[in-house]
Amino acid sequence: MKRNQNNKNLRPALWAGALLLAAAEVFAAGRAGDFPPSEVNVNDLASLQRGAKLFVNYCAGCHSMEFVRYSRLAEDLELSEEMVMSNLVFGDKKIGDTMTNAMTKKQGEEWFGKAPPDLSVTGRSRGPDWIHAYLLSYYRQEDGSWNNTVLENSAMPHVTWDLQGIQEPVYEMQTVDGAQKQVMTGLEVVEAGTMSPEEYKVAMRDLTAFLTYSAEPAVLKRKSIGVWVMAFLAVFALIAYLLKAEYWRDVH
């Protein structure tokens, strides 16, 4: 009877936990739904390799990754040290060094008004959907400067404009609060880049995948190990159940 009473006491707590988990999933889904799915696949090594190349060619001049080492990059992306040193490392860096650059915080503030942030954990803080949408959403304003529909008045210029080309906003007259106003309804390419829109989208997906991986390099091994852990737990649960049934056979 005591054991049954304990089980009854546990049920409200279990239901409360289930409801909290469900609420957390709904909240997470709501945030993820704010932007189109990036369809990033961090297990696609070719995508990660292309993303790493894009990062060092277009981002590493201003943004560092102080928590990522070139040696770890070589191991995880299945690249030889020679390939990494020849294609992804510039200057006098060594294979065991972290992915930092020569720009100081003071220089960044003087040149851009705000020091470019380290991107080591951006994949986790922003999420891949946000990053991908941001990279696709630059446009040229009437004064020739760059802006972004995802992060308005961003201090970061459109460094990959040569790939994407130049986008400009499309406006339509709409009724807002009872008055006719011009509303931005989209972006269109007015000067083509070296890539087609679809090619550029895939390239930015590769860059997003690399930033997502860099925020948690262990993700490549964690998920594969997780499958074996779940399989072990399933087998252990079956053995535990059979053992329990054997122990309680005489009691019943």
Rosetta blueprint (number, residue, H / E / L):
1 M L
2 K H
3 R H
4 N H
5 Q H
6 N H
7 N H
8 K H
9 N H
10 L H
11 R H
12 P H
13 A H
14 L H
15 W H
16 A H
17 G H
18 A H
19 L H
20 L H
21 L H
22 A H
23 A H
24 A H
25 E H
26 V H
27 F H
28 A H
29 A H
30 G H
31 R H
32 A H
33 G L
34 D L
35 F L
36 P L
37 P L
38 S L
39 E L
40 V L
41 N L
42 V L
43 N L
44 D L
45 L H
46 A H
47 S H
48 L H
49 Q H
50 R H
51 G H
52 A H
53 K H
54 L H
55 F H
56 V H
57 N H
58 Y H
59 C L
60 A L
61 G L
62 C L
63 H L
64 S L
65 M E
66 E E
67 F E
68 V E
69 R E
70 Y H
71 S H
72 R H
73 L H
74 A H
75 E H
76 D H
77 L L
78 E L
79 L L
80 S L
81 E H
82 E H
83 M H
84 V H
85 M H
86 S H
87 N H
88 L L
89 V L
90 F L
91 G L
92 D L
93 K L
94 K L
95 I L
96 G L
97 D L
98 T E
99 M E
100 T L
101 N L
102 A L
103 M L
104 T L
105 K H
106 K H
107 Q H
108 G H
109 E H
110 E H
111 W H
112 F H
113 G L
114 K L
115 A L
116 P L
117 P L
118 D L
119 L L
120 S L
121 V L
122 T H
123 G H
124 R H
125 S H
126 R L
127 G L
128 P H
129 D H
130 W H
131 I H
132 H H
133 A H
134 Y H
135 L H
136 L H
137 S L
138 Y E
139 Y E
140 R E
141 Q L
142 E L
143 D L
144 G L
145 S L
146 W E
147 N E
148 N E
149 T L
150 V L
151 L L
152 E L
153 N L
154 S L
155 A L
156 M L
157 P L
158 H L
159 V L
160 T L
161 W H
162 D H
163 L H
164 Q H
165 G E
166 I E
167 Q E
168 E E
169 P E
170 V E
171 Y E
172 E E
173 M E
174 Q E
175 T E
176 V E
177 D L
178 G L
179 A E
180 Q E
181 K E
182 Q E
183 V E
184 M E
185 T E
186 G E
187 L E
188 E E
189 V E
190 V E
191 E E
192 A E
193 G L
194 T L
195 M L
196 S L
197 P H
198 E H
199 E H
200 Y H
201 K H
202 V H
203 A H
204 M H
205 R H
206 D H
207 L H
208 T H
209 A H
210 F H
211 L H
212 T H
213 Y H
214 S H
215 A H
216 E L
217 P L
218 A L
219 V H
220 L H
221 K H
222 R H
223 K H
224 S H
225 I H
226 G H
227 V H
228 W H
229 V H
230 M H
231 A H
232 F H
233 L H
234 A H
235 V H
236 F H
237 A H
238 L H
239 I H
240 A H
241 Y H
242 L H
243 L H
244 K H
245 A H
246 E H
247 Y H
248 W H
249 R L
250 D L
251 V L
252 H L
